[in-house]
Amino acid sequence: MESHAPAPVASGDAALVAAYLEHVRVQRRLAERTVSLYADALQRLGQQVQDAGLDVLRVQAAHVRQWVARMHSAGRHPRGIALILSAWRGFYTWLARQGRVDHNPVQGVRAPKAGKPLPKALGVDDAVRLAGHTIGDDDPALEARDRCITELLYGCGLRIGELVGLDASPGPQARGWIDLDAAEAHVLGKGAKRRSVPVGAAALQALQDWLGFRSAWQQNDPALFIGARGQRLTPQHIRLRLRRRSGLAGVAAPVHPHMLRHSYASHLLQSSGDLRAVQELLGHASISTTQVYTRLDFQHLARVYDAAHPRAQAKRPSEPPPGSLLPEAPDAD
């Protein structure tokens, strides 16, 4: 079993941290990358505690605010600080439930405010070209697999962890699977919440093509997406393959899996305008998380306005120049 314990700190603190990381990995079933980020944040907490001559059970809110101020003055981005505080807050919530502390010193401590950047999304043409691109000189099995991965990421808006967790068939131990007959993907999302999303015709065809090759590689792993040795693909492997594919497809921006999820959400919202439906399809717990795509969609709305609204169109040659006197027209709603 891989250990996520931080660098050496007080032995009691290290044991508590290791127990908490095991809890979020096994009980909460957080993604391995998330657990790794938590481990890094708690390693930082251990160092701060050690420098202050404390142990984790005696930390107070004043200490946390001081450490946040230091990180901010050292140039750490507010979003990075927020991630660290989130890990610390979860750790102390768990300690309180274990009866080890009587309050959470991180509760109420917030990171400095930062502007929210818009998520990066592909244009519709780029996304469709990437999904449909064929790499002629690639191994046919690799090509079928990578195309299926791309179709599911863009066609279903899956997170990378949800995609990696898919099995080839349903079962009591399966985290997720795809029902070909019902054209639905059943996935295990954040917080161990299950949801179902529709799978389009292009993704279904790509899946059937990949399944025809998968059987030749299959050994004992139930994973839907495997390598030539029959083992479940890792998120990092998929990121590398997708970046390669986007370059060969001629997409200017290097594409990563979450960019396709952003593209899925943005393009759905452009077409439907149904924010609540997009929230359900993405598996967002709060609609405020989904609302970021309304800002992303503004550029599309601006183009529609420019193309359709009479006051946005270029002035006709017969119109008088700006500043000319025009006869007054009656008021109208």
C-alpha positions in Angstrom: 0.0 0.0 0.0 1.4 3.4 -1.0 2.0 5.7 1.9 1.0 9.4 1.8 2.6 10.3 5.2 4.4 13.6 5.2 8.1 14.2 5.9 9.2 13.5 9.4 7.5 15.6 12.1 6.5 14.7 15.6 5.7 11.0 15.6 2.2 11.6 17.1 1.4 14.2 14.5 2.6 12.0 11.6 0.5 9.1 12.8 -2.6 11.3 12.9 -1.9 12.6 9.4 -1.3 9.1 8.0 -4.6 7.9 9.6 -6.5 10.9 8.1 -5.1 10.3 4.6 -6.0 6.7 4.8 -9.5 7.8 5.8 -10.0 10.1 2.8 -8.5 7.5 0.4 -10.5 4.5 1.6 -13.6 5.8 3.3 -14.2 8.9 1.2 -12.7 7.3 -1.9 -11.0 10.5 -3.0 -8.9 10.4 -6.2 -5.2 9.5 -5.7 -4.2 12.9 -7.0 -6.4 14.6 -4.5 -5.0 12.5 -1.7 -1.5 13.5 -2.8 -2.4 17.2 -2.7 -3.8 16.7 0.8 -0.6 15.0 1.8 1.5 18.0 0.5 -0.8 20.4 2.4 -0.5 18.5 5.6 3.2 18.2 5.2 3.2 22.0 5.2 1.1 22.1 8.3 3.5 19.7 10.0 6.4 22.0 9.2 4.6 25.1 10.4 3.6 23.4 13.6 7.2 22.2 14.2 8.6 25.6 13.5 6.2 27.1 16.1 7.1 24.5 18.7 3.5 23.1 18.8 1.8 19.9 17.9 -1.2 19.7 15.6 -3.6 19.3 18.5 -2.7 22.7 20.0 -3.1 24.8 16.9 -5.3 27.9 17.3 -7.0 30.1 14.7 -4.4 32.8 15.3 -1.6 30.5 14.3 -3.5 29.6 11.1 -4.1 33.2 10.2 -0.4 34.0 10.7 0.6 31.1 8.4 -1.8 32.2 5.8 -0.4 35.8 5.9 3.1 34.4 5.5 2.2 32.3 2.5 0.5 35.3 0.9 3.4 37.6 1.5 5.7 34.9 0.1 3.8 35.1 -3.2 1.7 32.0 -3.0 -1.4 32.3 -5.2 -4.7 32.7 -3.3 -6.1 29.6 -4.9 -3.1 27.6 -3.7 -3.7 28.9 -0.2 -7.4 28.0 -0.4 -6.5 24.5 -1.4 -4.1 24.2 1.6 -6.7 25.6 4.0 -9.3 23.1 2.6 -7.0 20.2 3.4 -6.3 21.6 6.9 -10.0 22.2 7.5 -10.9 18.7 6.6 -8.1 17.3 8.8 -9.3 19.2 11.8 -12.9 18.3 11.2 -11.9 14.7 11.2 -9.9 15.2 14.4 -12.9 16.8 16.1 -15.0 13.8 15.2 -12.4 11.6 16.7 -12.5 13.6 19.9 -8.9 14.7 19.6 -9.7 18.5 19.4 -12.7 20.4 20.7 -12.8 22.9 17.9 -11.6 23.4 14.3 -8.9 26.2 14.3 -9.2 26.5 10.5 -13.0 27.1 10.5 -13.7 30.7 9.5 -10.2 31.3 8.2 -10.3 32.2 4.5 -7.7 32.6 1.8 -7.1 36.1 0.3 -9.6 36.8 -2.5 -8.5 36.2 -6.1 -10.1 36.8 -9.4 -11.8 33.8 -10.8 -10.3 32.9 -14.2 -12.7 31.5 -16.8 -12.2 27.8 -17.5 -10.4 27.1 -20.7 -12.7 25.5 -23.3 -12.2 24.6 -27.0 -14.3 26.1 -29.7 -16.9 23.7 -31.2 -15.0 23.2 -34.4 -11.7 22.3 -32.5 -13.6 20.0 -30.1 -15.3 18.1 -33.0 -12.1 17.9 -35.0 -10.2 16.5 -32.0 -12.8 13.9 -31.3 -13.1 12.8 -34.9 -9.4 12.9 -35.8 -7.8 9.7 -37.0 -4.1 9.1 -36.6 -3.4 6.9 -39.7 0.0 5.6 -38.7 -0.9 4.7 -35.1 -1.5 1.2 -33.8 -5.2 0.6 -34.6 -5.9 -0.6 -31.1 -4.3 2.6 -29.6 -6.1 4.8 -32.1 -9.5 3.2 -31.2 -8.9 3.5 -27.5 -7.7 7.1 -27.6 -10.6 8.1 -29.8 -13.0 6.5 -27.4 -11.4 8.3 -24.5 -11.7 11.6 -26.3 -15.3 11.0 -27.3 -16.3 10.1 -23.7 -14.5 13.1 -22.1 -16.1 15.6 -24.6 -19.3 13.7 -25.3 -20.2 13.0 -21.6 -18.3 15.7 -19.7 -16.6 13.1 -17.5 -13.9 14.0 -15.0 -10.6 12.1 -15.5 -11.1 10.2 -12.3 -14.6 9.1 -13.5 -13.2 8.0 -16.8 -10.3 6.0 -15.3 -12.7 4.3 -12.9 -14.9 2.9 -15.6 -15.1 -0.9 -15.9 -15.9 -2.8 -19.0 -19.1 -4.3 -17.4 -21.2 -3.6 -14.4 -20.6 -5.5 -11.2 -20.8 -5.2 -7.4 -17.2 -3.8 -7.3 -17.5 -1.6 -10.3 -17.1 2.2 -9.8 -18.6 2.9 -13.1 -19.6 1.4 -16.4 -21.4 2.2 -19.7 -24.7 0.6 -20.6 -24.6 0.3 -24.4 -28.3 -0.6 -24.7 -29.5 2.3 -22.7 -26.7 4.6 -24.0 -25.9 5.8 -20.5 -22.6 6.1 -18.6 -22.9 5.4 -14.8 -20.0 7.0 -13.0 -18.8 7.6 -9.4 -18.1 11.3 -9.0 -16.8 13.5 -6.3 -17.9 12.7 -2.7 -18.7 9.1 -3.9 -21.9 10.4 -5.6 -23.2 8.3 -8.5 -24.8 9.8 -11.5 -25.8 8.8 -15.0 -25.2 10.8 -18.2 -26.4 10.1 -21.7 -23.8 8.8 -24.2 -24.1 10.1 -27.8 -24.0 8.0 -31.0 -20.4 9.0 -31.8 -19.2 7.9 -28.4 -21.1 4.7 -28.5 -19.6 3.8 -31.9 -16.1 4.7 -30.7 -16.7 2.5 -27.6 -17.8 -0.5 -29.7 -14.8 -0.1 -31.9 -12.5 -0.1 -28.9 -14.2 -3.1 -27.3 -13.3 -5.1 -30.4 -9.6 -4.5 -29.7 -9.7 -4.6 -25.9 -10.4 -8.3 -25.8 -7.0 -9.0 -27.3 -5.2 -7.1 -24.5 -7.5 -8.2 -21.6 -5.9 -10.2 -18.9 -7.5 -9.9 -15.4 -8.2 -6.2 -15.0 -11.9 -5.3 -15.3 -11.0 -1.7 -16.4 -12.6 -0.4 -19.6 -9.4 1.4 -20.6 -6.3 -0.6 -20.4 -2.8 -0.7 -21.8 -1.2 -3.4 -23.9 -0.2 -5.2 -20.7 -3.8 -5.4 -19.7 -3.6 -2.9 -16.8 -5.9 0.0 -16.0 -4.7 3.3 -17.5 -3.5 6.0 -15.1 -4.7 9.6 -15.3 -1.2 10.7 -16.2 -1.0 8.3 -19.1 -4.4 9.6 -20.5 -3.2 13.2 -20.1 -0.1 12.5 -22.2 -2.0 10.6 -24.9 -4.6 13.4 -25.1 -1.9 16.1 -25.4 -0.3 14.1 -28.2 -3.6 13.6 -30.0 -4.5 17.3 -29.8 -1.1 18.3 -31.3 -1.5 15.8 -34.2 -5.1 17.1 -34.8 -3.8 20.6 -35.2 -5.5 22.1 -32.1 -3.4 25.1 -31.1 -3.9 24.8 -27.4 -2.5 21.8 -25.6 -5.6 19.9 -24.5 -6.0 18.3 -21.1 -9.0 16.2 -19.9 -10.7 18.9 -17.9 -10.6 21.2 -20.9 -12.9 18.8 -22.7 -15.2 18.8 -19.7 -15.3 22.6 -19.8 -16.0 22.4 -23.5 -18.8 19.9 -23.0 -20.5 22.2 -20.4 -20.0 25.4 -22.4 -21.3 23.9 -25.7 -24.3 22.4 -24.0 -25.1 25.7 -22.3 -24.8 27.6 -25.6 -27.2 25.2 -27.3 -29.8 24.7 -24.5 -29.5 27.6 -22.1 -30.6 25.2 -19.4 -28.2 25.8 -16.5 -29.9 23.4 -14.2 -29.6 20.5 -16.6 -26.0 21.2 -17.2 -25.5 21.2 -13.4 -27.0 17.7 -13.2 -25.0 16.4 -16.1 -21.8 17.7 -14.6 -22.6 16.3 -11.2 -22.1 19.7 -9.5 -23.4 19.8 -5.9 -24.1 23.6 -6.2 -25.4 25.5 -9.1 -23.0 28.3 -8.3 -20.2 26.0 -9.5 -22.0 25.6 -12.8 -22.6 29.4 -13.2 -19.0 30.0 -14.2 -20.1 28.7 -17.7 -22.5 31.6 -18.0 -19.6 33.9 -18.0 -17.7 31.7 -20.4 -20.8 31.8 -22.6 -20.9 35.6 -22.8 -18.6 35.7 -25.8 -21.1 33.5 -27.7 -24.0 35.7 -26.6 -22.1 38.8 -27.8 -21.6 37.2 -31.2 -25.3 36.4 -31.4 -26.1 40.0 -30.5 -23.8 41.4 -33.1 -25.3 39.2 -35.8 -28.9 39.6 -34.9 -29.7 42.9 -33.2 -30.5 45.8 -35.5 -28.6 48.3 -33.3 -25.5 46.1 -33.4 -25.3 45.9 -37.2 -23.0 48.1 -39.3 -24.6 51.4 -40.3 -26.0 51.5 -43.8 -24.5 54.1 -46.2 -27.9 55.9 -46.3 -27.8 56.6 -42.6 -26.8 60.1 -41.6 -23.5 60.5 -40.0 -23.2 60.7 -36.2 -24.4 64.0 -34.8 -26.9 64.8 -37.6 -30.3 66.1 -36.6 -33.1 63.6 -37.0 -36.8 64.2 -36.6 -38.1 63.2 -33.2 -39.9 59.9 -33.1 -42.6 59.0 -30.6 -41.6 57.0 -27.5 -42.0 53.3 -27.8 -41.6 50.4 -25.3 
